[in-house]
Amino acid sequence: MVQRFVDRVALVTGAASGIGKAIALNLAQEGADVVAADKNAAGVQATCRDIEKMGRKALPYEVDVAQFAQLGKLVQAAIDRFGKIHVLMNVAGISPKETFLTCTEALWDRTHDINLKSYMFLSQAVAPHMIKQKDGRIVSIASSAGEVVYPNLGPYYHTSKAGVIQLTRYMAQELAPHGIRVNAIGPGLIETPMTEETRRNEAVMTPLRARVPMKRWGKPEEIARVALFLASDDASYVTGETLFVDGGLLTLV
Ligand SMILES: NC(=O)c1ccc[n+]([C@@H]2O[C@H](COP(=O)([O-])OP(=O)(O)OC[C@H]3O[C@@H](n4cnc5c(N)ncnc54)[C@H](O)[C@@H]3O)[C@@H](O)[C@H]2O)c1
């Protein structure tokens, strides 16, 4: 296996489950030491045990990314342990299911705090360390819902993910002179705990799957591999981009 992240330190949010866990494990497989952050303490402990079994170092960190004051402490804990951060993966997210007519202000705020505002302020807390080393890679998980509408997901989910796409472009142009690349991924339908309920509902599932040209859902691993590509030197001239990884979903009207 290629080892693109030897002597590299990566901070991954949402690392207890699904896409974030797959990214954390793949980074470790390719040589990185990993700070695994999530509000699920037991989940990050489990991720870190798997990482240590691969012979890499891991720091489990329990955090609610919507508590913005905690984000600076998370970054400081990573620096105290490893001295540097080369890669930031913004992955933590929620997708509560309400409609435009039933969405409350609290739900709107909570979704934007976790899915968008935490990406902004965690990136801002990490950036000075990347600027100091003149090298950094930030990858954020947006969604195909940042581009098209899924009627069964709330309006706030769509606006938060569309925000991630624009935040990515904004950060990319401001941070490029400092040697930092910033990209995003727009996953389509991926088999994770977040989508378990939907996948159990055949009435929703059948038409959704039919819309995917590849006629299947994606695996977390298939998002992780693209995330590692974007964070690696293989993507040395890619910045400000959102790469949709969706089995062709966005090609259809
Ligand atoms: N699964 C899909 O089909 C899909 C599609 C497009 C985008 N995404 C995005 O991918 C990302 C990962 O989702 P997933 O599918 O792996 O879901 P998941 O539910 O398996 O993982 C999400 C993780 O985020 C963590 N998290 C949630 N709120 C948090 C908070 N306040 N503080 C810290 N951690 C928190 C959860 O504990 C969980 O470990 C999300 O941003 C999601 O919106 C998923």
The ligand as a Tripos MOL2 file, in Angstrom:
@<TRIPOS>MOLECULE
LIG
   44    48     1     0     0
SMALL
NO_CHARGES

@<TRIPOS>ATOM
      1 N1        -24.1870    9.1250    4.7080 N.am      1 LIG1
      2 C1        -24.5140    9.8690    3.6560 C.2       1 LIG1
      3 O1        -25.2390    9.4260    2.7270 O.2       1 LIG1
      4 C2        -23.9530   11.2770    3.5350 C.ar      1 LIG1
      5 C3        -24.1830   11.9580    2.3240 C.ar      1 LIG1
      6 C4        -23.6950   13.2450    2.1920 C.ar      1 LIG1
      7 C5        -22.9940   13.8450    3.2310 C.ar      1 LIG1
      8 N2        -22.7980   13.1550    4.3970 N.ar      1 LIG1
      9 C6        -22.0600   13.8500    5.4550 C.3       1 LIG1
     10 O2        -20.9780   13.0510    5.8680 O.3       1 LIG1
     11 C7        -20.6170   13.3950    7.2140 C.3       1 LIG1
     12 C8        -20.4790   12.1270    8.0150 C.3       1 LIG1
     13 O3        -21.7440   11.5160    8.1170 O.3       1 LIG1
     14 P1        -21.9560    9.9290    8.2110 P.3       1 LIG1
     15 O4        -22.8520    9.5510    7.1130 O.co2     1 LIG1
     16 O5        -20.6540    9.2490    8.3760 O.co2     1 LIG1
     17 O6        -22.8470    9.8650    9.5400 O.3       1 LIG1
     18 P2        -22.5960    9.2320   10.9750 P.3       1 LIG1
     19 O7        -23.8240    9.5750   11.7310 O.co2     1 LIG1
     20 O8        -22.1880    7.8180   10.8550 O.co2     1 LIG1
     21 O9        -21.3570   10.0630   11.5350 O.3       1 LIG1
     22 C9        -21.4710   11.3870   11.9700 C.3       1 LIG1
     23 C10       -20.5500   11.5730   13.1560 C.3       1 LIG1
     24 O10       -20.5950   12.9580   13.5500 O.3       1 LIG1
     25 C11       -20.6280   12.9780   14.9580 C.3       1 LIG1
     26 N3        -21.2360   14.2190   15.4300 N.ar      1 LIG1
     27 C12       -22.5060   14.6490   15.2270 C.ar      1 LIG1
     28 N4        -22.7100   15.8050   15.8760 N.ar      1 LIG1
     29 C13       -21.5400   16.1130   16.5150 C.ar      1 LIG1
     30 C14       -21.1470   17.1760   17.3460 C.ar      1 LIG1
     31 N5        -21.9830   18.1640   17.6980 N.pl3     1 LIG1
     32 N6        -19.8730   17.1900   17.8020 N.ar      1 LIG1
     33 C15       -19.0150   16.1900   17.4850 C.ar      1 LIG1
     34 N7        -19.3470   15.1450   16.7080 N.ar      1 LIG1
     35 C16       -20.6060   15.1100   16.2230 C.ar      1 LIG1
     36 C17       -21.4720   11.7750   15.3530 C.3       1 LIG1
     37 O11       -21.2710   11.4090   16.7240 O.3       1 LIG1
     38 C18       -20.9840   10.7340   14.3700 C.3       1 LIG1
     39 O12       -19.8920   10.0050   14.8860 O.3       1 LIG1
     40 C19       -21.7160   14.3470    7.7060 C.3       1 LIG1
     41 O13       -21.2500   15.6790    7.6110 O.3       1 LIG1
     42 C20       -22.8360   14.1010    6.7310 C.3       1 LIG1
     43 O14       -23.7080   15.2100    6.6210 O.3       1 LIG1
     44 C21       -23.2680   11.8900    4.5810 C.ar      1 LIG1
@<TRIPOS>BOND
     1     1     2 1
     2     2     3 2
     3     2     4 1
     4     4     5 ar
     5     4    44 ar
     6     5     6 ar
     7     6     7 ar
     8     7     8 ar
     9     8     9 1
    10     8    44 ar
    11     9    10 1
    12     9    42 1
    13    10    11 1
    14    11    12 1
    15    11    40 1
    16    12    13 1
    17    13    14 1
    18    14    15 2
    19    14    16 1
    20    14    17 1
    21    17    18 1
    22    18    19 2
    23    18    20 1
    24    18    21 1
    25    21    22 1
    26    22    23 1
    27    23    24 1
    28    23    38 1
    29    24    25 1
    30    25    26 1
    31    25    36 1
    32    26    27 ar
    33    26    35 ar
    34    27    28 ar
    35    28    29 ar
    36    29    30 ar
    37    29    35 ar
    38    30    31 1
    39    30    32 ar
    40    32    33 ar
    41    33    34 ar
    42    34    35 ar
    43    36    37 1
    44    36    38 1
    45    38    39 1
    46    40    41 1
    47    40    42 1
    48    42    43 1
@<TRIPOS>SUBSTRUCTURE
     1 LIG1         1 GROUP 0 **** ****
